[in-house]
Amino acid sequence: MARTSPFAQSLAELKHLKQDLAAQARQAEAKARADAAIAEADRLARQANDPAMFQQALQGVKPLHHDTAPPMRQRPSKPNAQILARRAAAIGTDTPDELGLSDTQALLNPVASEATLSFRQVTLQHRIFDQLKAGKLRWHEAVDLHGCTVEQARTAVLQVIDMARTDQQNVVKIVHGKGPNAILKTCVNGWLRQHRDVLGFVSAPAEQGGTGAVLVLLRRAERAPS
């Protein structure tokens, strides 16, 4: 049997060594790519649960418009309950003011864009509530929430209620709009149900805004002694 020369044997060993090094390099490169992908996925997951990211997205304050509303901007499709929960945690607290209105409670009970809102305290007479639904109770204060952030909208709702009670008026109109997400409509529905001075509210008649607005009946403020 012919014997392999030392030179040929060295060449074969060198070839095997080169193949082993190439395989190790490929493994190291694949591991580096996998580690980078894991790190990027972890970064995206942290961003998705970062309240500051949602708070930044909700910036861009616009003034209230009491006369004419600007055109509605296109928004993405309606978010699911998990997204609403994260948004509630980002933009509100359970007790944002002395009235105890909860953004979280409001946003976790979403309403549809075209839904008809209706709420009545058990102490409110059906006859009065029917008059409210028919638009027969005259409102004296109104606010248009188009273009508002959730924080601005809550402040505006509380202000218009306070103004009405200061003026001894008990019916206000709130224009919340509709839109694909109906976020402001959902918030208004939730806030009014929690407000201690709200006796009832309904979506306005078609000629007064329809499902894009609500008429709100308030408790009459007690008159200060003269």
N, C-alpha and C positions, 0 to 999 in steps of 0.2 A: 504494500500500500504506500502511495506517495505521501511524503510528509510535507506539511504546510511550512513554508519558510517563515522565519521570524518576522520578516518585513510584511508578508501578506497577512499574517496574524495581527500585526499592529494596525494595519489598514482596516481590518475587519472590526477590531475593538474600537478604533476611532470612529468608524461609521456608526456602530451601535451607540457610542457615547453621544454623537451628534444627534441621532434620532431621539435619545432619551431627553437631551436638553431641549429639543424642539417641542416634544410632548409636554414637558414641564412648563415651557413658555406659554403654550396654548392653554394649559390648565390655569396658569396664573392670570392670563388675560381674561378668560371666561369668568374666573372668580371676581376679578376687578369689575367687570361689567355687571355681574349679579349684585355685588355690594352697592354699586352706584344706583342700580334700579331700586333696590330696597330702601336706600337712603332717600331717593326722590319720592317714592311712595309714602314713606314716613313723613316727609316734609309736607306733602299735599294733604295727608290725613290731619296733621296738626293745624294746617291753615283752614281746612274745612270746619274744624271745631273751635276756631279762634273767634271769640265774640268781636274782637277789634276789627276783623276783616268785614263782618256784616255791618258794624257801626260805620266804618269808612264808606261802605257802599251806599249807606242811607244818607250820606251828607249831600249837600247841594241845596241849601235852604232857598225856598221861593216864598215871596210874600203872599199873603191871603188876597184873593180877588173877590170882592163883594158884588161886582156888577156882571162882568162877563168872565167866563172860564176859558183858559187857554186850551188849545186842542190836546186831546189825550194822546200821550205817547204810547207806542207799542211796547208791551211788556211780555216777558216769557210766559209760558203756560203755567197754570195754577200749581203752586208747590204742594208737596205732600205733607202729612202731619209732622214728619221728622224735621223737614226744613223749617216749617212754621215754629216748631219747638225751639230750634236753634236761634231763629230770628227773634223769638220772644225773649230768650235769654240775653240776646245781644242788645236789644233796643229798649228794654223796660225792666222794671222790678216789680215785685209783688205788691209793694206799698210805696208808689212813687210820690204820694202826697197825703195830706191829712185826711182825704176822703177815702183812702184805701183802694183806689182804682188799680186793678191789676192788668197790665198789658199781656202777661202770660195767659191769664184766664180768658181774655178776649181772643187772642190769636189761636189758642188751642181749640176754639169752637168756630171754625170758619163757616162763612155763608157764601152762597153762590152769587155771581155777578147780578143775575136777574131775579134773585130771591126776593120775595115780599116780606119785609120785616114787620113784626107785630109783637107787642109786649104790653101787658096790663097788670097792674097791681090788683090784688083781690079786693082792695078797698075802693077801687074806682068803679063808679056806676057804669053799667053797660050802655046806658043812654048817652052819657058823655063820651065814652070811648067810640061809639058809633059816629057821633058828630065829628070827632077827631079824624076818623078814617075817611069820612066824606069830605074833609077839608072845610068844614063849616065853622071851625074855631079859628079865628083870625090870629095869625102870628105877627109879632111886632119886632122881633130880633131874628137875624139870620146870619149864617156864616157859610162860606164856600171853602171847602178843604182841598180843592184841586191844587196840585203842585206841592202839597205839604209833606213833610216827613211825619212819621208816627208821633214823635215827640211834639212837633208843632201842632199837629191835629188835636192831640189830647189837651194841650194848653188852650187852643181856640175853643174847643167844646166846653171846657170848664169856664172860660171867660164869657161865652155867650149865655150860658145858664146863669152865671152870676149877674151879668148885666140885666137880664130879664127880671130876675128876682129883686134886684135893686130898684127897678122901675115899676115894681108891682105888676109885672106881666107874667102870664103862666103858660104861654105857648111860644116855642121857638122852632125855627126851621134850620136843619143842618144838611147841607149839600155835600155828600161824601163821594159821589160818582160811583162808577161800577168798575169797568176795566176787567181784563182777564183774571187778575189775581184777587180783586176785590179786597185788598188788604185794609184800606181805610174803612170800607163798609163793614168789614168784620170787626175792626176795632171799635167803631162807633156803636155797633150793636152790643158788643160786650161791655163797653164803658157805661152806656146808658142803663143797662140792666143792673149794674152795680151802684149807680149813683143814688144816694138816699133821697134826693129831691125829685126824682123822676117817677111820676105816677103811671105813665104809659107812653108808648110811641108806636108809630106805624109808618110804612112807606107812604110817600105823598101821592095824592091823585095824579093822574097822567099829566094834567095841565100845570101841575106845580113841581114837576120833576120826576114823578113816577118812582121806580125802584132805585133811582140815583139820589134820592133825598129822603129824609124822615121828618115828620112833624112830631114834636115832643111836648107832652103836657107835664107841667111842673106843679109841685105844691106851691101854693101861694105863700109868699114870705110874710111872717108876722109883722104887722105894722109897729113901728117904734112908738112908745107913748108920747103924746104931744106935751 
